[in-house]
Amino acid sequence: MADSDRVRFSRQHINARCKTLVTYGLLVHLGNGVYDITSEGEQYLNGDLDARDLDAE
């Protein structure tokens, strides 16, 4: 994505999106801008979890 002329993003945008995913339990914040995907996040990416069923923590 970073090499594509079609995709524009900023670190602030990515950080904001990751924080949102943390509130829904799809990512966990490890510190210093590092995130890890949770088992629920893996399920979502695999199509086994409907995000509409998630509640913000």
Backbone as CSV, one residue per row, in Angstrom:
resi,resn,N_x,N_y,N_z,CA_x,CA_y,CA_z,C_x,C_y,C_z
1,MET,0.817,-1.191,0.000,0.000,0.000,0.000,0.861,1.255,0.000
2,ALA,1.947,1.226,0.747,2.776,2.423,0.860,3.373,2.825,-0.481
3,ASP,3.612,1.861,-1.368,4.210,2.148,-2.660,3.186,2.503,-3.726
4,SER,1.915,2.351,-3.429,0.869,2.611,-4.410,0.529,4.093,-4.468
5,ASP,0.333,4.608,-5.685,-0.122,5.986,-5.846,-1.612,6.110,-5.585
6,ARG,-2.310,4.995,-5.488,-3.758,5.006,-5.304,-4.177,5.154,-3.852
7,VAL,-3.324,4.742,-2.947,-3.680,4.720,-1.530,-2.967,5.861,-0.817
8,ARG,-3.735,6.704,-0.137,-3.172,7.794,0.642,-3.570,7.580,2.105
9,PHE,-2.605,7.659,2.975,-2.893,7.497,4.393,-1.836,8.223,5.195
10,SER,-2.165,8.497,6.421,-1.212,9.132,7.322,-1.096,8.275,8.578
11,ARG,-0.044,8.493,9.310,0.128,7.748,10.564,-1.002,8.052,11.530
12,GLN,-1.453,9.298,11.535,-2.554,9.667,12.434,-3.823,8.903,12.075
13,HIS,-4.079,8.756,10.781,-5.271,8.026,10.340,-5.170,6.557,10.756
14,ILE,-4.027,5.952,10.510,-3.836,4.544,10.865,-3.961,4.365,12.376
15,ASN,-3.362,5.267,13.154,-3.440,5.185,14.613,-4.891,5.291,15.084
16,ALA,-5.655,6.207,14.499,-7.058,6.367,14.886,-7.858,5.106,14.560
17,ARG,-7.611,4.514,13.402,-8.324,3.297,13.022,-7.948,2.139,13.953
18,CYS,-6.669,2.026,14.281,-6.233,0.954,15.181,-6.865,1.112,16.558
19,LYS,-6.942,2.342,17.054,-7.577,2.572,18.359,-9.028,2.132,18.338
20,THR,-9.715,2.379,17.228,-11.107,1.934,17.099,-11.178,0.414,17.127
21,LEU,-10.290,-0.246,16.418,-10.278,-1.713,16.407,-9.964,-2.283,17.783
22,VAL,-9.151,-1.569,18.568,-8.872,-1.982,19.945,-10.152,-1.952,20.765
23,THR,-10.963,-0.908,20.607,-12.184,-0.797,21.406,-13.169,-1.914,21.111
24,TYR,-13.053,-2.526,19.936,-13.931,-3.638,19.582,-13.271,-4.999,19.776
25,GLY,-12.058,-5.002,20.348,-11.399,-6.256,20.673,-10.752,-6.964,19.501
26,LEU,-10.580,-6.262,18.378,-9.969,-6.893,17.210,-8.450,-6.748,17.197
27,LEU,-7.953,-5.749,17.897,-6.518,-5.534,18.063,-6.226,-5.300,19.531
28,VAL,-4.976,-5.489,19.915,-4.516,-5.125,21.251,-3.314,-4.199,21.063
29,HIS,-3.293,-3.111,21.833,-2.201,-2.139,21.742,-1.059,-2.602,22.629
30,LEU,0.120,-2.764,22.028,1.285,-3.236,22.769,2.180,-2.088,23.214
31,GLY,1.917,-0.876,22.721,2.725,0.287,23.069,3.578,0.748,21.906
32,ASN,3.954,2.016,21.942,4.834,2.608,20.933,4.329,2.425,19.508
33,GLY,3.022,2.500,19.316,2.447,2.374,17.981,2.409,0.963,17.441
34,VAL,2.616,-0.018,18.311,2.614,-1.422,17.894,1.299,-2.062,18.335
35,TYR,0.664,-2.762,17.407,-0.594,-3.450,17.676,-0.461,-4.906,17.269
36,ASP,-1.236,-5.759,17.926,-1.277,-7.171,17.578,-2.731,-7.544,17.351
37,ILE,-2.958,-8.441,16.431,-4.320,-8.876,16.149,-4.739,-9.923,17.179
38,THR,-5.982,-9.854,17.606,-6.525,-10.811,18.573,-7.125,-11.998,17.827
39,SER,-7.523,-13.007,18.568,-8.186,-14.151,17.933,-9.494,-13.709,17.279
40,GLU,-10.187,-12.746,17.893,-11.407,-12.215,17.293,-11.085,-11.475,15.990
41,GLY,-9.973,-10.751,15.980,-9.543,-10.072,14.771,-9.238,-11.057,13.655
42,GLU,-8.608,-12.165,13.994,-8.334,-13.227,13.015,-9.641,-13.805,12.478
43,GLN,-10.595,-14.037,13.388,-11.892,-14.570,12.973,-12.575,-13.609,12.010
44,TYR,-12.509,-12.315,12.297,-13.109,-11.308,11.427,-12.466,-11.351,10.036
45,LEU,-11.137,-11.386,9.993,-10.440,-11.420,8.704,-10.757,-12.686,7.918
46,ASN,-10.995,-13.771,8.619,-11.333,-15.038,7.965,-12.797,-15.117,7.552
47,GLY,-13.588,-14.110,7.926,-15.006,-14.114,7.583,-15.853,-14.922,8.539
48,ASP,-15.282,-15.292,9.688,-15.995,-16.105,10.667,-16.658,-15.287,11.766
49,LEU,-16.505,-13.973,11.727,-17.061,-13.098,12.757,-17.686,-11.891,12.078
50,ASP,-18.921,-11.602,12.421,-19.617,-10.435,11.876,-19.370,-9.258,12.809
51,ALA,-18.741,-8.207,12.304,-18.408,-7.038,13.115,-19.650,-6.380,13.703
52,ARG,-20.789,-6.575,13.088,-22.033,-5.987,13.624,-22.412,-6.604,14.969
53,ASP,-21.849,-7.755,15.268,-22.141,-8.437,16.537,-21.237,-7.973,17.674
54,LEU,-20.269,-7.109,17.396,-19.298,-6.672,18.408,-19.812,-5.447,19.169
55,ASP,-19.458,-5.371,20.429,-19.749,-4.220,21.261,-18.432,-3.560,21.643
56,ALA,-18.430,-2.236,21.670,-17.231,-1.514,22.101,-17.012,-1.758,23.586
57,GLU,-15.752,-1.901,23.952,-15.413,-2.137,25.368,-15.310,-0.841,26.106
